[in-house]
Amino acid sequence: MSSKETIFVRIKDGFPAEKAIKKFKRLCDNYGIIKEYRKREAYAKPSVKAKEKREAAEKRRRKANARNLRTSRKI
């Protein structure tokens, strides 16, 4: 999402404020605004980013292998 895009929540008269807030939060989540904000909240050195990326990839591989082992045993 670029910085020029804006999220609008159009509501009609009598629409509950709680529902409007939930809708806004859902839209923010769909656009990835919260994720981007948390990512930019604190600076991380490039070496730290690379390390986290490697660890996340390893975690995904382990999960996939565990899933594959579970399904292959059931056959």
C-alpha beads as a LAMMPS data file, in Angstrom:
LAMMPS data file: protein, C-alpha beads

75 atoms
74 bonds

1 atom types
1 bond types

-500.0 500.0 xlo xhi
-500.0 500.0 ylo yhi
-500.0 500.0 zlo zhi

Masses

1 110.0

Atoms # bond

1 1 1 0.000 0.000 0.000
2 1 1 1.428 3.358 -0.936
3 1 1 1.394 6.307 1.419
4 1 1 -1.159 8.142 -0.742
5 1 1 -3.885 5.515 -0.406
6 1 1 -6.497 6.103 2.249
7 1 1 -8.929 3.718 3.857
8 1 1 -12.527 4.858 3.960
9 1 1 -15.292 3.232 5.937
10 1 1 -18.596 4.445 4.577
11 1 1 -21.412 4.135 7.080
12 1 1 -25.053 5.152 7.012
13 1 1 -27.055 6.892 9.701
14 1 1 -27.791 4.614 12.600
15 1 1 -24.845 2.273 11.842
16 1 1 -23.292 1.139 15.153
17 1 1 -19.919 2.724 15.887
18 1 1 -18.528 -0.602 17.175
19 1 1 -19.226 -2.266 13.826
20 1 1 -17.616 0.638 11.958
21 1 1 -14.477 0.309 14.091
22 1 1 -14.367 -3.464 13.494
23 1 1 -14.746 -2.867 9.765
24 1 1 -11.916 -0.311 9.823
25 1 1 -9.639 -2.683 11.741
26 1 1 -10.418 -5.482 9.285
27 1 1 -9.563 -3.227 6.338
28 1 1 -6.298 -2.174 7.996
29 1 1 -5.439 -5.830 8.510
30 1 1 -6.282 -6.700 4.887
31 1 1 -4.098 -3.876 3.564
32 1 1 -1.241 -4.918 5.876
33 1 1 -1.016 -1.548 7.615
34 1 1 -0.568 -2.996 11.100
35 1 1 2.115 -5.409 9.896
36 1 1 3.979 -2.613 8.119
37 1 1 3.722 -0.343 11.168
38 1 1 5.168 -2.981 13.469
39 1 1 7.947 -3.680 10.972
40 1 1 8.941 0.003 10.880
41 1 1 8.479 0.563 14.609
42 1 1 12.062 -0.385 15.455
43 1 1 15.182 -0.484 13.304
44 1 1 16.701 -3.884 12.710
45 1 1 20.180 -4.240 11.280
46 1 1 20.369 -6.012 7.910
47 1 1 22.289 -8.880 9.515
48 1 1 19.516 -9.364 12.069
49 1 1 16.865 -9.282 9.322
50 1 1 18.777 -11.912 7.350
51 1 1 19.135 -14.121 10.435
52 1 1 15.396 -13.880 11.190
53 1 1 14.612 -14.671 7.559
54 1 1 16.832 -17.791 7.651
55 1 1 15.273 -18.930 10.936
56 1 1 11.747 -18.431 9.573
57 1 1 12.616 -20.444 6.452
58 1 1 14.037 -23.260 8.580
59 1 1 10.904 -23.249 10.742
60 1 1 8.710 -23.488 7.613
61 1 1 10.808 -26.391 6.304
62 1 1 10.551 -28.263 9.607
63 1 1 6.775 -27.757 9.706
64 1 1 6.391 -28.926 6.109
65 1 1 8.524 -32.006 6.763
66 1 1 6.537 -32.843 9.895
67 1 1 3.275 -32.434 7.956
68 1 1 4.554 -34.660 5.152
69 1 1 5.655 -37.347 7.599
70 1 1 2.252 -37.345 9.304
71 1 1 0.351 -37.710 6.037
72 1 1 2.648 -40.389 4.647
73 1 1 2.136 -42.605 7.708
74 1 1 -1.635 -42.569 7.339
75 1 1 -1.536 -44.203 3.891

Bonds

1 1 1 2
2 1 2 3
3 1 3 4
4 1 4 5
5 1 5 6
6 1 6 7
7 1 7 8
8 1 8 9
9 1 9 10
10 1 10 11
11 1 11 12
12 1 12 13
13 1 13 14
14 1 14 15
15 1 15 16
16 1 16 17
17 1 17 18
18 1 18 19
19 1 19 20
20 1 20 21
21 1 21 22
22 1 22 23
23 1 23 24
24 1 24 25
25 1 25 26
26 1 26 27
27 1 27 28
28 1 28 29
29 1 29 30
30 1 30 31
31 1 31 32
32 1 32 33
33 1 33 34
34 1 34 35
35 1 35 36
36 1 36 37
37 1 37 38
38 1 38 39
39 1 39 40
40 1 40 41
41 1 41 42
42 1 42 43
43 1 43 44
44 1 44 45
45 1 45 46
46 1 46 47
47 1 47 48
48 1 48 49
49 1 49 50
50 1 50 51
51 1 51 52
52 1 52 53
53 1 53 54
54 1 54 55
55 1 55 56
56 1 56 57
57 1 57 58
58 1 58 59
59 1 59 60
60 1 60 61
61 1 61 62
62 1 62 63
63 1 63 64
64 1 64 65
65 1 65 66
66 1 66 67
67 1 67 68
68 1 68 69
69 1 69 70
70 1 70 71
71 1 71 72
72 1 72 73
73 1 73 74
74 1 74 75
